[in-house]
Amino acid sequence: MNQKITEDSIRDALRDCYDPEVPCNIVDLGLVYSVAVAPDPDAPGAGIPGVPPRHKIHISLTLTSKGCPAHTQIIAQIEGRLSAFETVSQTSVDLVWEPAWSPARISPEGRKLLGIEP
């Protein structure tokens, strides 16, 4: 998958990742607080003509509750999904608790998926 890496392309990819306890992806559920994309000048092949630049991805993620047992599974899904990008050299995920997650963070698409709104 050789495409330009942007915050939006990462968020789109993360729509394939789910909290196993909730039938909604982590983006529309409002669990992804931030996505940072930065060049990785130390990646293998960096600076070699014809080798596409590689990027480090940093994600700030929360969970629906601090005691959520699925955090390792969700992080593994994120890392696996982003490994499909040829130009992603590294993915890091930080769990954050502030601001606390609430159902108000669920997107309109997520609300439809969950049957909260028509």
C-alpha positions in Angstrom: 0.0 0.0 0.0 2.1 2.9 -1.3 0.2 6.1 -0.7 0.7 9.4 0.9 0.6 9.1 4.7 -1.6 11.7 6.4 -3.6 11.9 9.6 -6.8 11.3 7.6 -5.3 8.2 5.8 -4.3 6.8 9.2 -7.7 7.5 10.7 -9.4 5.8 7.7 -7.2 2.8 8.2 -8.0 2.7 11.9 -11.7 2.3 11.0 -10.8 -1.4 10.5 -9.9 -1.7 14.3 -12.6 -2.5 16.8 -13.0 -2.6 20.6 -14.0 -6.3 20.8 -16.7 -5.4 23.3 -18.4 -2.8 21.1 -19.6 -3.2 17.5 -18.1 0.1 16.4 -14.6 1.0 15.1 -12.3 2.9 17.4 -12.3 6.1 15.3 -16.1 6.4 15.2 -16.3 5.3 18.9 -14.2 8.4 19.7 -11.3 6.4 21.2 -8.6 8.0 18.9 -7.7 11.3 20.5 -4.8 12.2 18.2 -2.7 11.0 15.3 0.7 12.4 14.6 2.7 11.6 11.4 6.4 12.5 11.4 9.2 11.8 8.9 11.6 9.0 10.0 15.0 10.1 8.8 16.5 7.0 10.5 14.4 4.4 8.7 16.2 1.8 6.6 16.8 3.2 3.1 16.3 6.9 4.2 18.0 9.2 1.9 18.5 6.7 -0.9 17.1 7.9 -4.2 14.0 6.0 -5.3 13.2 4.8 -1.7 10.0 6.4 -0.5 10.3 8.4 2.7 9.1 6.5 5.8 7.1 7.8 8.7 6.6 7.4 12.4 3.0 7.3 13.6 2.1 8.3 17.1 -1.5 7.7 18.3 -3.1 8.9 21.5 -5.8 6.5 22.4 -8.3 6.2 25.2 -10.6 3.4 26.2 -14.2 3.4 27.3 -13.1 2.7 30.8 -9.7 2.5 32.7 -10.3 -1.2 33.5 -11.0 -2.2 29.9 -9.2 -5.5 29.5 -9.1 -5.2 25.7 -6.3 -2.6 25.5 -3.6 -5.0 24.4 -5.8 -6.4 21.7 -6.8 -3.0 20.4 -3.2 -1.8 20.3 -2.2 -5.0 18.5 -4.9 -4.3 15.9 -3.6 -0.8 15.4 0.0 -1.9 15.0 -1.1 -4.7 12.6 -3.3 -2.5 10.5 -0.7 0.3 10.1 2.0 -2.3 9.2 0.2 -2.6 5.9 1.5 0.8 4.9 4.8 0.5 3.1 5.9 3.9 4.3 5.1 3.5 8.0 8.3 2.6 9.8 7.1 2.7 13.3 3.8 2.9 15.2 3.5 4.0 18.9 0.3 4.1 20.9 -0.1 5.9 24.2 -3.1 5.3 26.4 -4.5 8.6 27.7 -7.2 9.1 30.3 -7.7 12.9 30.0 -10.2 14.0 28.9 -12.2 11.0 30.0 -14.0 9.2 27.2 -17.8 9.7 27.1 -20.5 8.6 24.7 -20.6 12.2 23.5 -17.3 11.4 21.6 -19.1 8.9 19.3 -19.4 10.2 15.7 -22.7 10.4 13.9 -21.6 7.3 11.9 -20.8 5.4 15.1 -24.2 6.4 16.6 -25.9 4.9 13.5 -23.8 1.7 13.8 -24.7 1.3 17.5 -28.4 2.1 16.9 -28.3 5.2 19.1 -29.5 7.4 16.2 -31.5 6.6 13.1 
